[in-house]
Amino acid sequence: MQLRVAPENPLEWLALKTNQVPIPLLHVQMYFIMAKAVMEAADAGVFDAIYQGKNTSETIAEACHLHPRPTAQLLTLLVSMEYLSFENDQFRLTTMAQKWIVSQSPHSVHAIAVYNNRVAWDWVSNLGNYLRTGQGMESHEVFDEKQWQLYQDAMQSVAKSEVREFEKRVPISKKATRLLDIGGANGQYAATLCRKLPNLEAVILDLPEAIEKSSLPADVQNRITYQAGNALMDDLGENQFDAVLLSNVAHHFTEAQNQELTARVARSLRKDGIFIVNEFIRPALDSTPELVGSSSSLFFGLTSTSGNWTVQEIQAWQRAAGLKIYKTIRYFTIPGMAMVIAKKS
């Protein structure tokens, strides 16, 4: 998926076509304030206030304890970004905003907007130092207790946006009885697979701090066990699992760490068991440009000292561990994301 400037009339189309539009000006002057505006609006409760019936600039500002004048400026921008509409002197949520950014929506990514606003936004100012030195940061090592909660809430909201397509397309056997979910403290993937497969039981291996800030859905919590530990060091056993899931974790680890982990995963799998690496994929330079995978790779390099991997790199770990490459499933609804799946023969 790419974000592109869309001309609204023939003259604008001609200006774009003849390279008369200063595109970098849009990137450096518009995009960063657009992102911050959505984060601040979500964090301040603007979208929720409108959802609850506050429809004028004054009532929204009052409900969110904001100053009226900048609130009006913010709302005007959100209309331009198609989060809001404005008719008959009232602001309304668009269908997109009501589904994806209102906190009460079951599809909401509101929590990651708040997390990025309160935690991750400050990290981005270190990007220049990362580019000069190659030294990123390990975000999990600097979280305080409140940040751990914000992070887990954010990861749960992200997982909810992914898990619907994951559940429909993941090629897990109907006969599977044991799943290991590495780094899945948010519980969304394990819960979804337990609902799909009535005989499945799951173990979620994650850091103690992540588990402390997590909870499981009541309908499947008796079939899911949390195991506090460290995937880079813990023994995963032998011939234990029909499926192992590593979702949005590989980008935190170095190549050597991923290789070693994959070898232990291979030992833990039963015959015909599958290893699912569910990740944002870094696009190869000679492939079609892909904004989500490339931008998230730079962000994860900054904040996790690693970054995204190509499909070929992930498959190399799987082959080295003696697994057979099975299939790669690219998401339709989450651009840049894929399940890279190998099988134990």
C-alpha positions in Angstrom: 0.0 0.0 0.0 1.2 3.5 -0.9 0.0 6.9 0.3 -0.2 9.2 -2.7 -1.3 12.8 -3.4 -4.6 12.7 -5.1 -5.4 15.6 -7.6 -8.9 17.0 -7.3 -9.1 18.7 -10.7 -7.3 18.6 -14.1 -5.0 21.5 -13.2 -3.8 19.7 -10.1 -3.3 16.5 -12.1 -1.2 18.5 -14.6 0.9 20.0 -11.9 1.6 16.6 -10.4 2.3 15.1 -13.8 4.8 17.8 -14.7 6.6 17.7 -11.3 5.4 21.2 -10.2 4.1 20.1 -6.8 6.8 20.2 -4.0 6.0 16.7 -2.6 8.8 16.9 0.1 7.0 19.9 1.5 3.9 17.8 2.0 6.0 15.1 3.8 7.9 17.4 6.1 5.3 20.0 6.8 2.0 18.2 6.6 2.4 14.5 7.4 4.0 14.8 10.8 1.4 17.2 12.1 -1.4 15.0 10.6 -0.1 12.0 12.5 0.3 14.0 15.8 -3.2 15.5 15.4 -4.8 12.1 15.2 -2.8 10.9 18.2 -3.7 13.9 20.3 -7.3 13.8 19.3 -7.6 10.2 20.3 -5.7 10.7 23.6 -7.8 13.7 24.5 -11.0 11.9 23.8 -12.2 14.0 20.9 -13.4 11.1 18.8 -15.2 9.5 21.8 -16.8 12.9 22.7 -18.3 13.2 19.2 -19.4 9.6 19.3 -21.2 10.4 22.6 -23.0 13.4 20.9 -20.8 16.4 21.4 -21.1 17.9 17.9 -19.9 21.5 18.1 -16.4 22.8 18.5 -17.3 24.4 21.8 -18.9 21.3 23.4 -16.1 19.1 22.2 -13.5 21.4 23.7 -15.4 21.5 27.0 -15.9 17.8 27.2 -12.2 17.1 26.5 -10.8 20.0 28.6 -9.2 21.7 25.6 -8.9 25.3 24.6 -11.7 26.3 22.1 -9.5 28.0 19.4 -6.9 25.2 18.8 -9.7 22.6 19.1 -11.5 24.3 16.2 -8.2 24.1 14.2 -7.8 20.4 15.1 -11.4 19.6 14.0 -10.9 21.4 10.7 -7.8 19.3 10.0 -9.7 16.1 11.0 -12.4 17.0 8.5 -9.7 17.4 5.8 -8.3 13.9 6.8 -11.8 12.4 6.5 -12.1 11.4 10.1 -15.0 13.9 10.5 -17.6 15.5 8.4 -19.2 18.9 9.0 -22.8 19.6 8.1 -25.4 21.9 9.5 -22.8 23.4 11.9 -22.2 20.0 13.5 -19.2 17.5 13.4 -19.9 13.9 12.8 -17.6 10.8 12.7 -17.1 9.3 9.3 -17.7 5.6 8.9 -14.0 5.0 8.9 -13.4 6.9 12.2 -16.3 5.3 13.9 -15.0 1.8 13.1 -11.3 2.3 13.7 -10.6 5.1 16.2 -13.5 5.3 18.6 -12.4 3.5 21.7 -15.7 1.6 22.2 -15.5 0.0 18.7 -14.5 -3.7 18.7 -12.3 -2.9 15.8 -10.6 0.1 17.4 -6.9 0.9 17.1 -7.4 3.8 19.6 -5.0 2.2 22.1 -2.0 2.4 19.8 -2.8 6.0 19.0 -2.6 6.7 22.7 0.6 4.6 23.2 2.3 6.3 20.2 1.3 9.7 21.6 2.5 9.2 25.1 5.5 6.9 24.6 6.7 6.3 21.0 6.4 9.9 19.7 9.4 11.0 21.8 11.5 8.1 20.5 11.3 9.3 16.9 13.4 12.3 17.8 16.3 9.9 18.2 16.1 8.7 14.6 19.0 10.9 13.5 21.3 9.4 16.1 20.2 5.9 15.0 21.0 6.7 11.4 24.5 8.1 12.4 25.5 5.3 14.8 23.3 2.3 14.0 22.5 2.2 17.7 18.8 1.8 18.4 17.1 1.2 21.7 15.4 -1.8 23.2 12.0 -0.4 24.1 11.0 -3.3 26.3 14.0 -2.5 28.6 13.0 1.1 29.3 9.2 0.7 29.9 7.9 1.8 33.3 4.8 0.2 34.7 2.4 2.6 33.1 4.2 2.3 29.7 3.9 -1.5 29.9 0.2 -1.2 30.3 -0.1 1.3 27.4 2.1 -1.1 25.3 0.0 -4.1 26.0 -3.2 -2.2 25.3 -1.7 -1.1 22.0 -0.6 -4.6 21.1 -4.1 -5.9 21.8 -5.7 -3.3 19.5 -3.2 -4.1 16.7 -3.8 -7.8 17.1 -7.6 -7.3 16.9 -7.1 -5.6 13.6 -5.1 -8.5 12.2 -6.7 -11.5 13.8 -9.9 -11.7 11.8 -8.1 -12.4 8.5 -5.5 -14.5 10.4 -8.2 -16.8 11.7 -9.8 -17.3 8.3 -6.5 -18.0 6.4 -4.1 -19.7 8.8 -3.5 -23.3 7.6 -3.6 -25.0 11.0 -4.9 -28.6 11.1 -8.3 -29.2 12.5 -6.7 -32.0 14.5 -4.3 -29.7 16.3 -4.4 -30.0 20.0 -1.4 -27.9 21.2 -0.3 -24.4 20.2 2.7 -22.4 21.4 2.2 -18.6 21.0 5.6 -16.9 21.5 5.2 -13.2 22.6 1.4 -13.3 22.4 0.5 -12.0 25.8 -2.3 -10.0 24.3 -4.1 -13.3 23.9 -5.9 -12.5 20.7 -4.3 -15.1 18.4 -4.5 -17.9 20.9 -8.1 -17.1 21.8 -9.1 -17.0 18.2 -7.5 -20.3 17.4 -9.1 -21.9 20.5 -12.5 -20.8 19.4 -11.8 -22.1 15.9 -10.5 -25.5 17.1 -12.5 -26.9 20.0 -9.7 -29.5 20.9 -6.9 -26.9 20.9 -5.1 -25.8 24.0 -2.5 -23.0 23.9 0.6 -21.9 25.9 1.5 -18.3 25.6 5.2 -17.6 26.3 6.0 -14.0 27.0 7.9 -11.7 29.3 6.6 -11.5 32.9 5.9 -7.7 32.6 3.8 -8.3 29.5 1.8 -11.1 31.2 1.2 -9.0 34.3 -0.6 -6.4 32.1 -2.7 -8.8 30.1 -5.9 -10.7 30.5 -7.6 -13.5 28.5 -11.2 -13.7 27.1 -13.4 -15.5 29.6 -14.8 -18.0 27.1 -11.4 -19.6 26.4 -9.3 -18.8 29.4 -9.5 -22.3 30.8 -7.7 -23.6 27.6 -4.9 -21.0 27.5 -1.9 -21.0 29.9 0.5 -18.2 30.4 4.2 -19.1 30.8 6.4 -16.3 31.9 9.9 -16.4 30.5 12.2 -15.4 27.7 11.9 -17.0 24.2 15.6 -16.3 23.6 16.6 -18.5 26.5 13.8 -20.9 27.5 13.7 -24.6 26.6 10.7 -25.2 24.3 10.8 -28.9 24.7 10.7 -31.6 21.9 7.7 -32.9 19.9 5.3 -30.8 22.0 3.3 -28.7 19.6 1.2 -28.9 16.5 1.8 -25.3 15.7 4.1 -22.5 16.9 3.2 -18.9 16.3 5.7 -16.1 16.3 3.6 -12.9 15.7 5.1 -9.5 15.5 8.2 -10.6 17.5 10.9 -11.4 14.9 11.5 -7.7 14.3 12.7 -7.4 17.9 15.4 -10.0 17.4 18.7 -10.1 15.5 19.3 -12.5 12.7 21.4 -14.8 15.0 18.7 -14.7 17.7 16.0 -15.6 15.1 18.0 -18.4 13.7 18.6 -19.9 17.1 15.0 -19.5 18.2 13.8 -21.2 14.9 16.0 -24.2 15.6 14.4 -24.6 19.1 11.0 -24.1 17.6 11.7 -26.9 15.1 12.6 -29.3 17.9 9.4 -28.4 19.7 7.2 -29.2 16.8 5.5 -32.5 16.3 5.6 -34.3 12.9 3.6 -32.2 10.4 3.5 -29.3 12.8 3.8 -25.8 11.4 5.8 -22.7 12.4 4.0 -19.5 11.5 6.1 -16.3 11.4 3.5 -13.6 11.3 5.2 -10.3 10.5 5.4 -7.1 8.6 7.7 -7.9 5.8 10.6 -5.7 4.6 10.2 -5.3 0.9 13.2 -6.1 -1.2 14.6 -3.1 -3.1 14.1 -4.8 -6.5 10.4 -5.6 -5.7 7.3 -3.4 -5.7 7.7 -0.5 -3.2 5.6 -1.1 -0.1 5.2 1.7 2.4 4.0 -0.2 5.5 6.8 -2.7 5.5 9.6 -0.3 4.8 8.4 2.4 7.3 7.8 -0.1 10.1 11.2 -1.6 9.5 12.9 1.7 10.1 10.8 2.3 13.2 11.5 -1.2 14.6 15.2 -0.7 13.9 15.1 2.5 16.0 13.0 1.0 18.8 14.0 -2.7 18.8 17.6 -2.7 17.6 16.6 -5.0 14.7 13.8 -4.4 12.1 11.7 -6.2 9.6 12.9 -9.2 7.6 12.3 -10.3 4.0 10.4 -13.5 3.3 13.6 -15.0 2.0 15.4 -14.2 5.2 12.7 -15.8 7.3 12.6 -18.9 5.1 16.4 -19.2 5.4 16.1 -19.6 9.2 13.3 -22.2 8.7 15.4 -24.2 6.2 18.5 -24.1 8.4 16.4 -25.6 11.2 15.4 -28.5 9.0 11.8 -27.3 8.3 10.2 -27.5 4.9 8.9 -24.3 3.4 5.1 -24.6 3.2 3.5 -21.3 2.1 3.5 -17.6 2.4 0.2 -15.9 2.9 0.0 -12.1 2.4 -2.8 -10.3 4.1 -5.4 -8.4 2.1 -6.5 -6.2 4.9 -3.1 -5.5 6.5 -0.8 -4.3 3.7 2.8 -5.3 4.2 2.0 -8.2 6.5 2.4 -11.9 5.8 2.4 -15.4 7.4 5.6 -17.1 6.4 4.9 -20.8 7.2 7.1 -23.8 7.4 6.3 -27.4 8.2 8.1 -30.2 10.1 8.2 -33.4 8.0 
